[in-house]
Amino acid sequence: MTYEKDKIYLDTIDNIVDKVYEFYNMSDRKDLVMIYEMKENKIYSYIYGEYKKDLNELSREILEKQYQEANESKRIVLFIRDEVRKKFKSYVV
């Protein structure tokens, strides 16, 4: 079940989403994707177009769909990097 696999990340999102939006809103840019580094407990922002260039083809396709969904619903794309579990997941929040 996807929910069980993602529970740690969904719980993390619940705990950080306000800070993510606060950081996102500090910029005048609205073409950002946000990255949360679990190990460092830090939030980073990247310009969508530049960040997308560094991804592999499959990840680019996923990001394009999520970014479009986020824009249409006035939300943002949040990546979570979990170095302990070696996972890199993205969500629209």
Buried (B, 14 or more C-beta within 10 A) or exposed (E): EEEEEBEBBBEBBEEBBEEBBEBBEEEEEEEBBBBBBBEEEEBBBBEBEEBBEEEEEEBBEBBEEBBEEBBEEEBBBBBBBBEEEEBEBBBBB
